Amino acid sequence: MTLPRKCSFSKLATQCDIPPSYILSVIEKEEYLVGMSCMEHLEPIKYKIKKLQQNHSIPNGKLKIENIKMISTNCIKGSQQDYEDVYSQRLREN
Ligand SMILES: [Zn+2]
């Protein structure tokens, strides 16, 4: 399975490009992948998913949030230094 390398959050045509920390999926009979989220955008994305479920755009199942920190370190191409830069940048933004 190939996962997106970016957070799914976007606002006014601006796409968040922080590597995701969470996989969000909805479980209704089968698991349905909804999107990815960085640490910062977990709450807005959860809210968006709830809205989409109300609109019946996505199955109205149970939301599953999986931490992918361990996986993402393998997915991101780049040196350890790159990853640390991303991580420290994230801390600054918080
Ligand atoms: Zn994000």
PDB file of the backbone (N, CA, C, O) and the ligand in Angstrom, with CONECT records:
HET     ZN  A 101       1
ATOM      1  N   MET A   1       0.844  -1.198   0.000  1.00  0.00           N
ATOM      2  CA  MET A   1       0.000   0.000   0.000  1.00  0.00           C
ATOM      3  C   MET A   1       0.882   1.252   0.000  1.00  0.00           C
ATOM      4  O   MET A   1       1.789   1.391   0.821  1.00  0.00           O
ATOM      5  N   THR A   2       0.599   2.144  -0.926  1.00  0.00           N
ATOM      6  CA  THR A   2       1.331   3.412  -0.985  1.00  0.00           C
ATOM      7  C   THR A   2       0.509   4.488  -0.283  1.00  0.00           C
ATOM      8  O   THR A   2      -0.655   4.719  -0.612  1.00  0.00           O
ATOM      9  N   LEU A   3       1.120   5.119   0.658  1.00  0.00           N
ATOM     10  CA  LEU A   3       0.432   6.158   1.409  1.00  0.00           C
ATOM     11  C   LEU A   3       0.932   7.532   0.982  1.00  0.00           C
ATOM     12  O   LEU A   3       2.095   7.691   0.613  1.00  0.00           O
ATOM     13  N   PRO A   4       0.046   8.523   1.034  1.00  0.00           N
ATOM     14  CA  PRO A   4       0.494   9.886   0.730  1.00  0.00           C
ATOM     15  C   PRO A   4       1.570  10.321   1.723  1.00  0.00           C
ATOM     16  O   PRO A   4       1.552   9.912   2.884  1.00  0.00           O
ATOM     17  N   ARG A   5       2.483  11.129   1.275  1.00  0.00           N
ATOM     18  CA  ARG A   5       3.569  11.575   2.159  1.00  0.00           C
ATOM     19  C   ARG A   5       3.248  12.893   2.834  1.00  0.00           C
ATOM     20  O   ARG A   5       4.010  13.393   3.661  1.00  0.00           O
ATOM     21  N   LYS A   6       2.106  13.442   2.465  1.00  0.00           N
ATOM     22  CA  LYS A   6       1.753  14.737   3.035  1.00  0.00           C
ATOM     23  C   LYS A   6       0.462  14.642   3.829  1.00  0.00           C
ATOM     24  O   LYS A   6      -0.376  13.768   3.611  1.00  0.00           O
ATOM     25  N   CYS A   7       0.343  15.560   4.737  1.00  0.00           N
ATOM     26  CA  CYS A   7      -0.884  15.746   5.485  1.00  0.00           C
ATOM     27  C   CYS A   7      -2.009  16.099   4.506  1.00  0.00           C
ATOM     28  O   CYS A   7      -1.770  16.804   3.525  1.00  0.00           O
ATOM     29  N   SER A   8      -3.227  15.619   4.761  1.00  0.00           N
ATOM     30  CA  SER A   8      -4.348  15.851   3.845  1.00  0.00           C
ATOM     31  C   SER A   8      -5.000  17.224   4.004  1.00  0.00           C
ATOM     32  O   SER A   8      -5.869  17.609   3.221  1.00  0.00           O
ATOM     33  N   PHE A   9      -4.572  17.939   5.011  1.00  0.00           N
ATOM     34  CA  PHE A   9      -5.224  19.216   5.295  1.00  0.00           C
ATOM     35  C   PHE A   9      -4.913  20.258   4.226  1.00  0.00           C
ATOM     36  O   PHE A   9      -3.762  20.422   3.821  1.00  0.00           O
ATOM     37  N   SER A  10      -5.949  20.959   3.776  1.00  0.00           N
ATOM     38  CA  SER A  10      -5.743  22.085   2.870  1.00  0.00           C
ATOM     39  C   SER A  10      -6.764  23.167   3.190  1.00  0.00           C
ATOM     40  O   SER A  10      -7.888  22.890   3.608  1.00  0.00           O
ATOM     41  N   LYS A  11      -6.350  24.369   2.987  1.00  0.00           N
ATOM     42  CA  LYS A  11      -7.231  25.501   3.260  1.00  0.00           C
ATOM     43  C   LYS A  11      -6.952  26.586   2.247  1.00  0.00           C
ATOM     44  O   LYS A  11      -5.801  26.992   2.081  1.00  0.00           O
ATOM     45  N   LEU A  12      -7.983  27.069   1.562  1.00  0.00           N
ATOM     46  CA  LEU A  12      -7.848  28.111   0.537  1.00  0.00           C
ATOM     47  C   LEU A  12      -6.726  27.793  -0.448  1.00  0.00           C
ATOM     48  O   LEU A  12      -5.835  28.609  -0.688  1.00  0.00           O
ATOM     49  N   ALA A  13      -6.792  26.607  -1.002  1.00  0.00           N
ATOM     50  CA  ALA A  13      -5.832  26.144  -2.019  1.00  0.00           C
ATOM     51  C   ALA A  13      -4.404  25.959  -1.498  1.00  0.00           C
ATOM     52  O   ALA A  13      -3.485  25.691  -2.272  1.00  0.00           O
ATOM     53  N   THR A  14      -4.230  26.101  -0.211  1.00  0.00           N
ATOM     54  CA  THR A  14      -2.908  25.848   0.360  1.00  0.00           C
ATOM     55  C   THR A  14      -2.898  24.452   0.982  1.00  0.00           C
ATOM     56  O   THR A  14      -3.653  24.140   1.903  1.00  0.00           O
ATOM     57  N   GLN A  15      -2.008  23.634   0.437  1.00  0.00           N
ATOM     58  CA  GLN A  15      -1.918  22.265   0.925  1.00  0.00           C
ATOM     59  C   GLN A  15      -0.829  22.189   1.996  1.00  0.00           C
ATOM     60  O   GLN A  15       0.290  22.662   1.799  1.00  0.00           O
ATOM     61  N   CYS A  16      -1.179  21.588   3.128  1.00  0.00           N
ATOM     62  CA  CYS A  16      -0.188  21.362   4.176  1.00  0.00           C
ATOM     63  C   CYS A  16       0.842  20.357   3.657  1.00  0.00           C
ATOM     64  O   CYS A  16       0.469  19.316   3.115  1.00  0.00           O
ATOM     65  N   ASP A  17       2.121  20.655   3.815  1.00  0.00           N
ATOM     66  CA  ASP A  17       3.129  19.722   3.306  1.00  0.00           C
ATOM     67  C   ASP A  17       3.981  19.104   4.413  1.00  0.00           C
ATOM     68  O   ASP A  17       5.098  18.646   4.176  1.00  0.00           O
ATOM     69  N   ILE A  18       3.442  19.100   5.595  1.00  0.00           N
ATOM     70  CA  ILE A  18       4.125  18.448   6.713  1.00  0.00           C
ATOM     71  C   ILE A  18       3.931  16.930   6.586  1.00  0.00           C
ATOM     72  O   ILE A  18       2.817  16.473   6.331  1.00  0.00           O
ATOM     73  N   PRO A  19       4.985  16.160   6.760  1.00  0.00           N
ATOM     74  CA  PRO A  19       4.799  14.704   6.705  1.00  0.00           C
ATOM     75  C   PRO A  19       3.765  14.251   7.739  1.00  0.00           C
ATOM     76  O   PRO A  19       3.785  14.717   8.878  1.00  0.00           O
ATOM     77  N   PRO A  20       2.874  13.357   7.355  1.00  0.00           N
ATOM     78  CA  PRO A  20       1.799  12.966   8.261  1.00  0.00           C
ATOM     79  C   PRO A  20       2.272  12.124   9.444  1.00  0.00           C
ATOM     80  O   PRO A  20       3.255  11.389   9.354  1.00  0.00           O
ATOM     81  N   SER A  21       1.556  12.249  10.538  1.00  0.00           N
ATOM     82  CA  SER A  21       1.824  11.445  11.730  1.00  0.00           C
ATOM     83  C   SER A  21       0.711  10.448  11.995  1.00  0.00           C
ATOM     84  O   SER A  21       0.877   9.508  12.772  1.00  0.00           O
ATOM     85  N   TYR A  22      -0.419  10.659  11.347  1.00  0.00           N
ATOM     86  CA  TYR A  22      -1.571   9.790  11.579  1.00  0.00           C
ATOM     87  C   TYR A  22      -2.236   9.373  10.274  1.00  0.00           C
ATOM     88  O   TYR A  22      -2.303  10.140   9.314  1.00  0.00           O
ATOM     89  N   ILE A  23      -2.725   8.135  10.266  1.00  0.00           N
ATOM     90  CA  ILE A  23      -3.583   7.661   9.183  1.00  0.00           C
ATOM     91  C   ILE A  23      -4.995   7.682   9.733  1.00  0.00           C
ATOM     92  O   ILE A  23      -5.258   7.156  10.815  1.00  0.00           O
ATOM     93  N   LEU A  24      -5.900   8.289   8.988  1.00  0.00           N
ATOM     94  CA  LEU A  24      -7.289   8.301   9.422  1.00  0.00           C
ATOM     95  C   LEU A  24      -8.109   7.445   8.483  1.00  0.00           C
ATOM     96  O   LEU A  24      -8.082   7.628   7.266  1.00  0.00           O
ATOM     97  N   SER A  25      -8.845   6.503   9.067  1.00  0.00           N
ATOM     98  CA  SER A  25      -9.705   5.656   8.255  1.00  0.00           C
ATOM     99  C   SER A  25     -11.030   5.449   8.971  1.00  0.00           C
ATOM    100  O   SER A  25     -11.146   5.621  10.185  1.00  0.00           O
ATOM    101  N   VAL A  26     -12.018   5.076   8.180  1.00  0.00           N
ATOM    102  CA  VAL A  26     -13.346   4.821   8.714  1.00  0.00           C
ATOM    103  C   VAL A  26     -13.620   3.336   8.533  1.00  0.00           C
ATOM    104  O   VAL A  26     -13.388   2.775   7.462  1.00  0.00           O
ATOM    105  N   ILE A  27     -14.108   2.718   9.578  1.00  0.00           N
ATOM    106  CA  ILE A  27     -14.392   1.286   9.494  1.00  0.00           C
ATOM    107  C   ILE A  27     -15.893   1.052   9.445  1.00  0.00           C
ATOM    108  O   ILE A  27     -16.621   1.331  10.398  1.00  0.00           O
ATOM    109  N   GLU A  28     -16.335   0.534   8.307  1.00  0.00           N
ATOM    110  CA  GLU A  28     -17.720   0.132   8.144  1.00  0.00           C
ATOM    111  C   GLU A  28     -17.700  -1.103   7.247  1.00  0.00           C
ATOM    112  O   GLU A  28     -17.629  -0.986   6.024  1.00  0.00           O
ATOM    113  N   LYS A  29     -17.761  -2.255   7.844  1.00  0.00           N
ATOM    114  CA  LYS A  29     -17.530  -3.543   7.177  1.00  0.00           C
ATOM    115  C   LYS A  29     -16.068  -3.652   6.759  1.00  0.00           C
ATOM    116  O   LYS A  29     -15.345  -4.540   7.212  1.00  0.00           O
ATOM    117  N   GLU A  30     -15.644  -2.736   5.888  1.00  0.00           N
ATOM    118  CA  GLU A  30     -14.242  -2.707   5.479  1.00  0.00           C
ATOM    119  C   GLU A  30     -13.605  -1.401   5.901  1.00  0.00           C
ATOM    120  O   GLU A  30     -14.288  -0.414   6.172  1.00  0.00           O
ATOM    121  N   GLU A  31     -12.275  -1.414   5.953  1.00  0.00           N
ATOM    122  CA  GLU A  31     -11.571  -0.191   6.307  1.00  0.00           C
ATOM    123  C   GLU A  31     -11.476   0.720   5.087  1.00  0.00           C
ATOM    124  O   GLU A  31     -11.105   0.289   3.995  1.00  0.00           O
ATOM    125  N   TYR A  32     -11.816   1.975   5.297  1.00  0.00           N
ATOM    126  CA  TYR A  32     -11.862   2.947   4.212  1.00  0.00           C
ATOM    127  C   TYR A  32     -10.904   4.076   4.555  1.00  0.00           C
ATOM    128  O   TYR A  32     -11.139   4.842   5.490  1.00  0.00           O
ATOM    129  N   LEU A  33      -9.825   4.172   3.792  1.00  0.00           N
ATOM    130  CA  LEU A  33      -8.825   5.203   4.073  1.00  0.00           C
ATOM    131  C   LEU A  33      -9.358   6.594   3.716  1.00  0.00           C
ATOM    132  O   LEU A  33      -9.773   6.837   2.583  1.00  0.00           O
ATOM    133  N   VAL A  34      -9.342   7.488   4.684  1.00  0.00           N
ATOM    134  CA  VAL A  34      -9.898   8.825   4.467  1.00  0.00           C
ATOM    135  C   VAL A  34      -8.797   9.847   4.201  1.00  0.00           C
ATOM    136  O   VAL A  34      -8.933  10.697   3.321  1.00  0.00           O
ATOM    137  N   GLY A  35      -7.723   9.763   4.951  1.00  0.00           N
ATOM    138  CA  GLY A  35      -6.672  10.749   4.743  1.00  0.00           C
ATOM    139  C   GLY A  35      -5.547  10.599   5.742  1.00  0.00           C
ATOM    140  O   GLY A  35      -5.523   9.694   6.577  1.00  0.00           O
ATOM    141  N   MET A  36      -4.620  11.528   5.617  1.00  0.00           N
ATOM    142  CA  MET A  36      -3.457  11.562   6.483  1.00  0.00           C
ATOM    143  C   MET A  36      -3.468  12.879   7.241  1.00  0.00           C
ATOM    144  O   MET A  36      -4.028  13.876   6.785  1.00  0.00           O
ATOM    145  N   SER A  37      -2.839  12.860   8.406  1.00  0.00           N
ATOM    146  CA  SER A  37      -2.793  14.095   9.176  1.00  0.00           C
ATOM    147  C   SER A  37      -1.466  14.269   9.894  1.00  0.00           C
ATOM    148  O   SER A  37      -0.902  13.320  10.439  1.00  0.00           O
ATOM    149  N   CYS A  38      -0.984  15.502   9.881  1.00  0.00           N
ATOM    150  CA  CYS A  38       0.162  15.820  10.725  1.00  0.00           C
ATOM    151  C   CYS A  38      -0.384  16.066  12.136  1.00  0.00           C
ATOM    152  O   CYS A  38      -1.596  16.053  12.351  1.00  0.00           O
ATOM    153  N   MET A  39       0.505  16.285  13.072  1.00  0.00           N
ATOM    154  CA  MET A  39       0.085  16.486  14.465  1.00  0.00           C
ATOM    155  C   MET A  39      -0.817  17.704  14.606  1.00  0.00           C
ATOM    156  O   MET A  39      -1.786  17.704  15.365  1.00  0.00           O
ATOM    157  N   GLU A  40      -0.472  18.729  13.859  1.00  0.00           N
ATOM    158  CA  GLU A  40      -1.145  20.015  13.984  1.00  0.00           C
ATOM    159  C   GLU A  40      -2.600  19.996  13.500  1.00  0.00           C
ATOM    160  O   GLU A  40      -3.460  20.677  14.058  1.00  0.00           O
ATOM    161  N   HIS A  41      -2.857  19.208  12.459  1.00  0.00           N
ATOM    162  CA  HIS A  41      -4.162  19.272  11.806  1.00  0.00           C
ATOM    163  C   HIS A  41      -5.090  18.117  12.138  1.00  0.00           C
ATOM    164  O   HIS A  41      -6.107  17.932  11.469  1.00  0.00           O
ATOM    165  N   LEU A  42      -4.760  17.345  13.149  1.00  0.00           N
ATOM    166  CA  LEU A  42      -5.605  16.205  13.489  1.00  0.00           C
ATOM    167  C   LEU A  42      -7.037  16.631  13.809  1.00  0.00           C
ATOM    168  O   LEU A  42      -7.989  16.018  13.326  1.00  0.00           O
ATOM    169  N   GLU A  43      -7.192  17.666  14.611  1.00  0.00           N
ATOM    170  CA  GLU A  43      -8.537  18.111  15.018  1.00  0.00           C
ATOM    171  C   GLU A  43      -9.360  18.648  13.840  1.00  0.00           C
ATOM    172  O   GLU A  43     -10.503  18.229  13.657  1.00  0.00           O
ATOM    173  N   PRO A  44      -8.795  19.581  13.024  1.00  0.00           N
ATOM    174  CA  PRO A  44      -9.579  20.036  11.858  1.00  0.00           C
ATOM    175  C   PRO A  44      -9.932  18.912  10.891  1.00  0.00           C
ATOM    176  O   PRO A  44     -11.014  18.923  10.303  1.00  0.00           O
ATOM    177  N   ILE A  45      -9.040  17.950  10.717  1.00  0.00           N
ATOM    178  CA  ILE A  45      -9.330  16.846   9.794  1.00  0.00           C
ATOM    179  C   ILE A  45     -10.416  15.938  10.378  1.00  0.00           C
ATOM    180  O   ILE A  45     -11.285  15.463   9.648  1.00  0.00           O
ATOM    181  N   LYS A  46     -10.369  15.702  11.671  1.00  0.00           N
ATOM    182  CA  LYS A  46     -11.424  14.913  12.328  1.00  0.00           C
ATOM    183  C   LYS A  46     -12.782  15.586  12.138  1.00  0.00           C
ATOM    184  O   LYS A  46     -13.791  14.926  11.888  1.00  0.00           O
ATOM    185  N   TYR A  47     -12.784  16.902  12.260  1.00  0.00           N
ATOM    186  CA  TYR A  47     -14.006  17.694  12.091  1.00  0.00           C
ATOM    187  C   TYR A  47     -14.529  17.579  10.656  1.00  0.00           C
ATOM    188  O   TYR A  47     -15.729  17.432  10.424  1.00  0.00           O
ATOM    189  N   LYS A  48     -13.594  17.651   9.700  1.00  0.00           N
ATOM    190  CA  LYS A  48     -13.933  17.547   8.284  1.00  0.00           C
ATOM    191  C   LYS A  48     -14.523  16.163   7.974  1.00  0.00           C
ATOM    192  O   LYS A  48     -15.489  16.047   7.220  1.00  0.00           O
ATOM    193  N   ILE A  49     -13.942  15.143   8.551  1.00  0.00           N
ATOM    194  CA  ILE A  49     -14.432  13.775   8.341  1.00  0.00           C
ATOM    195  C   ILE A  49     -15.863  13.651   8.861  1.00  0.00           C
ATOM    196  O   ILE A  49     -16.718  13.049   8.212  1.00  0.00           O
ATOM    197  N   LYS A  50     -16.110  14.221  10.027  1.00  0.00           N
ATOM    198  CA  LYS A  50     -17.452  14.197  10.611  1.00  0.00           C
ATOM    199  C   LYS A  50     -18.461  14.857   9.671  1.00  0.00           C
ATOM    200  O   LYS A  50     -19.569  14.357   9.474  1.00  0.00           O
ATOM    201  N   LYS A  51     -18.053  15.997   9.092  1.00  0.00           N
ATOM    202  CA  LYS A  51     -18.903  16.713   8.120  1.00  0.00           C
ATOM    203  C   LYS A  51     -19.190  15.846   6.900  1.00  0.00           C
ATOM    204  O   LYS A  51     -20.328  15.756   6.440  1.00  0.00           O
ATOM    205  N   LEU A  52     -18.129  15.202   6.380  1.00  0.00           N
ATOM    206  CA  LEU A  52     -18.271  14.353   5.198  1.00  0.00           C
ATOM    207  C   LEU A  52     -19.188  13.164   5.487  1.00  0.00           C
ATOM    208  O   LEU A  52     -19.936  12.719   4.617  1.00  0.00           O
ATOM    209  N   GLN A  53     -19.120  12.662   6.706  1.00  0.00           N
ATOM    210  CA  GLN A  53     -19.999  11.551   7.094  1.00  0.00           C
ATOM    211  C   GLN A  53     -21.445  12.009   7.158  1.00  0.00           C
ATOM    212  O   GLN A  53     -22.355  11.274   6.776  1.00  0.00           O
ATOM    213  N   GLN A  54     -21.654  13.223   7.641  1.00  0.00           N
ATOM    214  CA  GLN A  54     -23.011  13.782   7.698  1.00  0.00           C
ATOM    215  C   GLN A  54     -23.583  13.990   6.302  1.00  0.00           C
ATOM    216  O   GLN A  54     -24.785  13.838   6.084  1.00  0.00           O
ATOM    217  N   ASN A  55     -22.710  14.340   5.357  1.00  0.00           N
ATOM    218  CA  ASN A  55     -23.116  14.521   3.953  1.00  0.00           C
ATOM    219  C   ASN A  55     -23.192  13.198   3.190  1.00  0.00           C
ATOM    220  O   ASN A  55     -23.598  13.168   2.028  1.00  0.00           O
ATOM    221  N   HIS A  56     -22.806  12.116   3.841  1.00  0.00           N
ATOM    222  CA  HIS A  56     -22.730  10.785   3.232  1.00  0.00           C
ATOM    223  C   HIS A  56     -21.734  10.733   2.076  1.00  0.00           C
ATOM    224  O   HIS A  56     -21.890   9.944   1.144  1.00  0.00           O
ATOM    225  N   SER A  57     -20.717  11.573   2.146  1.00  0.00           N
ATOM    226  CA  SER A  57     -19.649  11.544   1.143  1.00  0.00           C
ATOM    227  C   SER A  57     -18.712  10.367   1.397  1.00  0.00           C
ATOM    228  O   SER A  57     -18.112   9.818   0.473  1.00  0.00           O
ATOM    229  N   ILE A  58     -18.601   9.995   2.668  1.00  0.00           N
ATOM    230  CA  ILE A  58     -17.793   8.839   3.056  1.00  0.00           C
ATOM    231  C   ILE A  58     -18.615   7.974   4.002  1.00  0.00           C
ATOM    232  O   ILE A  58     -19.550   8.471   4.630  1.00  0.00           O
ATOM    233  N   PRO A  59     -18.281   6.672   4.119  1.00  0.00           N
ATOM    234  CA  PRO A  59     -19.084   5.789   4.979  1.00  0.00           C
ATOM    235  C   PRO A  59     -19.169   6.315   6.412  1.00  0.00           C
ATOM    236  O   PRO A  59     -18.221   6.897   6.940  1.00  0.00           O
ATOM    237  N   ASN A  60     -20.316   6.093   7.013  1.00  0.00           N
ATOM    238  CA  ASN A  60     -20.564   6.597   8.356  1.00  0.00           C
ATOM    239  C   ASN A  60     -20.160   5.571   9.419  1.00  0.00           C
ATOM    240  O   ASN A  60     -20.938   5.225  10.308  1.00  0.00           O
ATOM    241  N   GLY A  61     -18.926   5.103   9.298  1.00  0.00           N
ATOM    242  CA  GLY A  61     -18.438   4.103  10.247  1.00  0.00           C
ATOM    243  C   GLY A  61     -17.648   4.718  11.379  1.00  0.00           C
ATOM    244  O   GLY A  61     -17.657   5.929  11.600  1.00  0.00           O
ATOM    245  N   LYS A  62     -16.967   3.841  12.085  1.00  0.00           N
ATOM    246  CA  LYS A  62     -16.170   4.264  13.235  1.00  0.00           C
ATOM    247  C   LYS A  62     -14.830   4.810  12.758  1.00  0.00           C
ATOM    248  O   LYS A  62     -14.156   4.189  11.937  1.00  0.00           O
ATOM    249  N   LEU A  63     -14.453   5.963  13.272  1.00  0.00           N
ATOM    250  CA  LEU A  63     -13.186   6.580  12.882  1.00  0.00           C
ATOM    251  C   LEU A  63     -12.021   5.893  13.583  1.00  0.00           C
ATOM    252  O   LEU A  63     -12.026   5.690  14.797  1.00  0.00           O
ATOM    253  N   LYS A  64     -11.031   5.546  12.782  1.00  0.00           N
ATOM    254  CA  LYS A  64      -9.827   4.920  13.330  1.00  0.00           C
ATOM    255  C   LYS A  64      -8.641   5.832  13.080  1.00  0.00           C
ATOM    256  O   LYS A  64      -8.404   6.264  11.952  1.00  0.00           O
ATOM    257  N   ILE A  65      -7.899   6.123  14.135  1.00  0.00           N
ATOM    258  CA  ILE A  65      -6.725   6.981  14.005  1.00  0.00           C
ATOM    259  C   ILE A  65      -5.504   6.160  14.384  1.00  0.00           C
ATOM    260  O   ILE A  65      -5.391   5.665  15.505  1.00  0.00           O
ATOM    261  N   GLU A  66      -4.607   6.026  13.441  1.00  0.00           N
ATOM    262  CA  GLU A  66      -3.434   5.198  13.643  1.00  0.00           C
ATOM    263  C   GLU A  66      -2.174   6.056  13.579  1.00  0.00           C
ATOM    264  O   GLU A  66      -1.995   6.837  12.645  1.00  0.00           O
ATOM    265  N   ASN A  67      -1.327   5.912  14.547  1.00  0.00           N
ATOM    266  CA  ASN A  67      -0.071   6.657  14.552  1.00  0.00           C
ATOM    267  C   ASN A  67       0.912   6.005  13.585  1.00  0.00           C
ATOM    268  O   ASN A  67       1.184   4.808  13.675  1.00  0.00           O
ATOM    269  N   ILE A  68       1.435   6.794  12.673  1.00  0.00           N
ATOM    270  CA  ILE A  68       2.330   6.226  11.659  1.00  0.00           C
ATOM    271  C   ILE A  68       3.735   6.781  11.752  1.00  0.00           C
ATOM    272  O   ILE A  68       4.513   6.695  10.802  1.00  0.00           O
ATOM    273  N   LYS A  69       4.046   7.335  12.870  1.00  0.00           N
ATOM    274  CA  LYS A  69       5.367   7.929  13.061  1.00  0.00           C
ATOM    275  C   LYS A  69       6.494   6.967  12.662  1.00  0.00           C
ATOM    276  O   LYS A  69       7.454   7.356  11.998  1.00  0.00           O
ATOM    277  N   MET A  70       6.356   5.726  13.075  1.00  0.00           N
ATOM    278  CA  MET A  70       7.385   4.739  12.779  1.00  0.00           C
ATOM    279  C   MET A  70       7.457   4.440  11.285  1.00  0.00           C
ATOM    280  O   MET A  70       8.545   4.289  10.730  1.00  0.00           O
ATOM    281  N   ILE A  71       6.303   4.356  10.639  1.00  0.00           N
ATOM    282  CA  ILE A  71       6.258   4.063   9.206  1.00  0.00           C
ATOM    283  C   ILE A  71       6.804   5.244   8.414  1.00  0.00           C
ATOM    284  O   ILE A  71       7.571   5.065   7.469  1.00  0.00           O
ATOM    285  N   SER A  72       6.404   6.453   8.805  1.00  0.00           N
ATOM    286  CA  SER A  72       6.758   7.632   8.026  1.00  0.00           C
ATOM    287  C   SER A  72       8.273   7.856   7.982  1.00  0.00           C
ATOM    288  O   SER A  72       8.791   8.404   7.010  1.00  0.00           O
ATOM    289  N   THR A  73       8.973   7.437   9.020  1.00  0.00           N
ATOM    290  CA  THR A  73      10.427   7.613   8.992  1.00  0.00           C
ATOM    291  C   THR A  73      11.038   6.760   7.878  1.00  0.00           C
ATOM    292  O   THR A  73      12.078   7.107   7.318  1.00  0.00           O
ATOM    293  N   ASN A  74      10.379   5.637   7.562  1.00  0.00           N
ATOM    294  CA  ASN A  74      10.848   4.787   6.471  1.00  0.00           C
ATOM    295  C   ASN A  74      10.435   5.330   5.110  1.00  0.00           C
ATOM    296  O   ASN A  74      11.121   5.114   4.111  1.00  0.00           O
ATOM    297  N   CYS A  75       9.307   6.037   5.080  1.00  0.00           N
ATOM    298  CA  CYS A  75       8.768   6.511   3.815  1.00  0.00           C
ATOM    299  C   CYS A  75       9.456   7.767   3.326  1.00  0.00           C
ATOM    300  O   CYS A  75       9.647   7.948   2.123  1.00  0.00           O
ATOM    301  N   ILE A  76       9.825   8.621   4.236  1.00  0.00           N
ATOM    302  CA  ILE A  76      10.416   9.894   3.837  1.00  0.00           C
ATOM    303  C   ILE A  76      11.821   9.639   3.294  1.00  0.00           C
ATOM    304  O   ILE A  76      12.691   9.087   3.968  1.00  0.00           O
ATOM    305  N   LYS A  77      11.996  10.058   2.067  1.00  0.00           N
ATOM    306  CA  LYS A  77      13.327   9.911   1.471  1.00  0.00           C
ATOM    307  C   LYS A  77      14.148  11.119   1.869  1.00  0.00           C
ATOM    308  O   LYS A  77      13.711  12.260   1.719  1.00  0.00           O
ATOM    309  N   GLY A  78      15.314  10.865   2.367  1.00  0.00           N
ATOM    310  CA  GLY A  78      16.161  11.939   2.843  1.00  0.00           C
ATOM    311  C   GLY A  78      16.986  11.453   4.008  1.00  0.00           C
ATOM    312  O   GLY A  78      16.792  10.346   4.511  1.00  0.00           O
ATOM    313  N   SER A  79      17.885  12.270   4.420  1.00  0.00           N
ATOM    314  CA  SER A  79      18.777  11.879   5.502  1.00  0.00           C
ATOM    315  C   SER A  79      18.072  12.020   6.846  1.00  0.00           C
ATOM    316  O   SER A  79      16.987  12.593   6.942  1.00  0.00           O
ATOM    317  N   GLN A  80      18.696  11.501   7.849  1.00  0.00           N
ATOM    318  CA  GLN A  80      18.199  11.656   9.219  1.00  0.00           C
ATOM    319  C   GLN A  80      18.108  13.145   9.565  1.00  0.00           C
ATOM    320  O   GLN A  80      17.196  13.583  10.266  1.00  0.00           O
ATOM    321  N   GLN A  81      19.072  13.905   9.056  1.00  0.00           N
ATOM    322  CA  GLN A  81      19.103  15.349   9.306  1.00  0.00           C
ATOM    323  C   GLN A  81      17.840  16.025   8.764  1.00  0.00           C
ATOM    324  O   GLN A  81      17.262  16.885   9.429  1.00  0.00           O
ATOM    325  N   ASP A  82      17.412  15.636   7.562  1.00  0.00           N
ATOM    326  CA  ASP A  82      16.192  16.189   6.969  1.00  0.00           C
ATOM    327  C   ASP A  82      15.009  15.953   7.890  1.00  0.00           C
ATOM    328  O   ASP A  82      14.196  16.843   8.141  1.00  0.00           O
ATOM    329  N   TYR A  83      14.942  14.751   8.376  1.00  0.00           N
ATOM    330  CA  TYR A  83      13.811  14.402   9.222  1.00  0.00           C
ATOM    331  C   TYR A  83      13.838  15.212  10.512  1.00  0.00           C
ATOM    332  O   TYR A  83      12.800  15.680  10.981  1.00  0.00           O
ATOM    333  N   GLU A  84      15.007  15.373  11.072  1.00  0.00           N
ATOM    334  CA  GLU A  84      15.133  16.162  12.304  1.00  0.00           C
ATOM    335  C   GLU A  84      14.778  17.619  12.059  1.00  0.00           C
ATOM    336  O   GLU A  84      14.188  18.270  12.922  1.00  0.00           O
ATOM    337  N   ASP A  85      15.133  18.132  10.887  1.00  0.00           N
ATOM    338  CA  ASP A  85      14.772  19.504  10.531  1.00  0.00           C
ATOM    339  C   ASP A  85      13.255  19.669  10.502  1.00  0.00           C
ATOM    340  O   ASP A  85      12.709  20.637  11.031  1.00  0.00           O
ATOM    341  N   VAL A  86      12.592  18.710   9.876  1.00  0.00           N
ATOM    342  CA  VAL A  86      11.136  18.740   9.802  1.00  0.00           C
ATOM    343  C   VAL A  86      10.554  18.695  11.211  1.00  0.00           C
ATOM    344  O   VAL A  86       9.620  19.423  11.546  1.00  0.00           O
ATOM    345  N   TYR A  87      11.121  17.841  12.003  1.00  0.00           N
ATOM    346  CA  TYR A  87      10.608  17.652  13.356  1.00  0.00           C
ATOM    347  C   TYR A  87      10.787  18.915  14.205  1.00  0.00           C
ATOM    348  O   TYR A  87       9.878  19.313  14.934  1.00  0.00           O
ATOM    349  N   SER A  88      11.951  19.534  14.108  1.00  0.00           N
ATOM    350  CA  SER A  88      12.190  20.738  14.919  1.00  0.00           C
ATOM    351  C   SER A  88      11.352  21.907  14.414  1.00  0.00           C
ATOM    352  O   SER A  88      10.946  22.778  15.184  1.00  0.00           O
ATOM    353  N   GLN A  89      11.099  21.909  13.101  1.00  0.00           N
ATOM    354  CA  GLN A  89      10.252  22.944  12.534  1.00  0.00           C
ATOM    355  C   GLN A  89       8.831  22.818  13.077  1.00  0.00           C
ATOM    356  O   GLN A  89       8.172  23.813  13.380  1.00  0.00           O
ATOM    357  N   ARG A  90       8.384  21.585  13.191  1.00  0.00           N
ATOM    358  CA  ARG A  90       7.063  21.302  13.726  1.00  0.00           C
ATOM    359  C   ARG A  90       6.974  21.798  15.169  1.00  0.00           C
ATOM    360  O   ARG A  90       5.959  22.359  15.581  1.00  0.00           O
ATOM    361  N   LEU A  91       8.039  21.586  15.925  1.00  0.00           N
ATOM    362  CA  LEU A  91       8.034  22.018  17.316  1.00  0.00           C
ATOM    363  C   LEU A  91       7.976  23.531  17.429  1.00  0.00           C
ATOM    364  O   LEU A  91       7.329  24.084  18.318  1.00  0.00           O
ATOM    365  N   ARG A  92       8.667  24.185  16.509  1.00  0.00           N
ATOM    366  CA  ARG A  92       8.652  25.656  16.496  1.00  0.00           C
ATOM    367  C   ARG A  92       7.249  26.191  16.240  1.00  0.00           C
ATOM    368  O   ARG A  92       6.797  27.143  16.877  1.00  0.00           O
ATOM    369  N   GLU A  93       6.574  25.549  15.288  1.00  0.00           N
ATOM    370  CA  GLU A  93       5.227  26.006  14.931  1.00  0.00           C
ATOM    371  C   GLU A  93       4.247  25.843  16.091  1.00  0.00           C
ATOM    372  O   GLU A  93       3.285  26.599  16.224  1.00  0.00           O
ATOM    373  N   ASN A  94       4.512  24.850  16.916  1.00  0.00           N
ATOM    374  CA  ASN A  94       3.631  24.643  18.071  1.00  0.00           C
ATOM    375  C   ASN A  94       3.945  25.693  19.128  1.00  0.00           C
ATOM    376  O   ASN A  94       3.320  25.708  20.188  1.00  0.00           O
TER     377      ASN A  94
HETATM  378 ZN    ZN A 101      -1.072  19.322   8.364  1.00  0.00          ZN2+
END
